[in-house]
Amino acid sequence: MYKQALVAASLFGMLAVILGAFGAHALKEKLTPELLNTFETAVKYQFYHAFALLAVGIMFAHMPSVWLQRASLMFIIGTVLFCGSIYALVALKHNGAVGLKGLGIITPIGGVFFVLGWLFSLLGVLQHNPKS
């Protein structure tokens, strides 16, 4: 198993549960429906990629590959950039902050890291050559 991926998966999963509960209970009455929906999108993507990291960490035990290590790094960076920027945008919009355009560009960059993580996962699987 690839310990870094499994540690990150556990931390991101735990934080997604905490943030999801926080959104459902504490933020429900404070945010507009649009902002709450945006917040929930970040929580969902954080969960999806916590599971992706878990899968990559387990896959590494059966087919060690530098591509799987790279995939886990891409998923970690993607989660921090994509989800983190959405959480920040929601907080700033809720507080009426202006000048969000610069921060908003981080979200799609995080999305590119997610795509790279999935591509590198695929390459890790395709590279695997089981011995008969």
N, C-alpha and C positions, 0 to 999 in steps of 0.2 A: 504494500500500500504506500501511497505517497502522502506522508504525514502533513506536509504544508497544505495540501489541498483539503485534507480531512479537517484540519484545525480551522482553516478559513471557512469551510462549509458549516462547521458547527457554530462558529461565531456569527456568520451571516444568517444562519437559520434562527439562532436564538434572538438576534436583533430584529429579525423580521417578525417574529412572534410578538416581541415587546412593542415594536412600532405599530404593528397591525392592531393590537389591543388598544394602544394609546389612540390611534386614529378612530377606532370604532367607539370608544367610550369618551375620551377627553376632548377629541377634536370634532366630534360629530355636531355638537351644538355651536362650535366656534367658527368653523370653516364654511364657506359657501359649498353647495353641492359639487360645483365644478372643481374647486380646490381639493375637496375631499376625494373625489374621483381620481384626480392627479396623484394625490398622496397614495391612494390604494394601488395605483399602477406601479409606483416605485416599490411598494411592499411586495406585489406579485412578482415583479422581475427579480427582486432580491431573493425571494423563495425559489424561483425557477433556477437561478444560478447557484444557489446554495446546493440544490439537488444535483446540478451539473458538476459542481466541484466534488461532491460526494461520489458521483459516478466515476469521474476521472481519477480520483484517489484510489478507488477500488480497482478500476481497470488497470492501473499502473502495476498492481500486484501480479496481474496475469500476463501483461504485455508491457514491460517497462519500455519507455520511449521518451526521448527528449521532446517529442511533439506533445505528449501528454503533459509533461512538465510545463511546456510553453502554454498549453491550453489552460492549465490551472492559473498561470500568471495572468493570462488575458481575461479570464473570468473574474479574477480578483480586481484587476484594474478597472474592468468594465463595470463591476458592481459599485465600486467606490465612485467612479465618475458619473455613471448613468443615474443610479439611485440617489447617490449623495447630492448631485446637482438638482434633482427633482425635489428632494426634501428641502434643500436650501431655497429653491424657487418658491415653493409653497409657503415657507416661513416668511420670506421677503414680501411676497404678494399679499399675504395676510396682514402684514404689518404696514402695508402701503408704501414699501420701498420702491424707488424708481431706479431706472438704469439697469434693468435686468437683462438687457440684450447680450452683454458680454458673458454673463453666467450661463445663459441659455444655450450657447454654442457647445458647452461641455457635454450636454446630454447626448447629442448625436455622436460625439467622439467616443463616449462610453459605449454607445451602441455598436460602433465599429469594433471596439475591443471584444464585445460579446460575439460578433460574427467571426472574428479571428479565433476566438476560443473554440467555437464550434468547428471551424475549418481545421484547426490544429488537432482537435479530437479526432476528426475524420482521418487526417493524415497519420495519426498515431495508430489507428485501427488498421488502415490500409498498409502501413509499413510492417505491421506484425506478420511474421512468417513462422507459424507454428511448425515445430519439428515433428514429423510423423513417428 
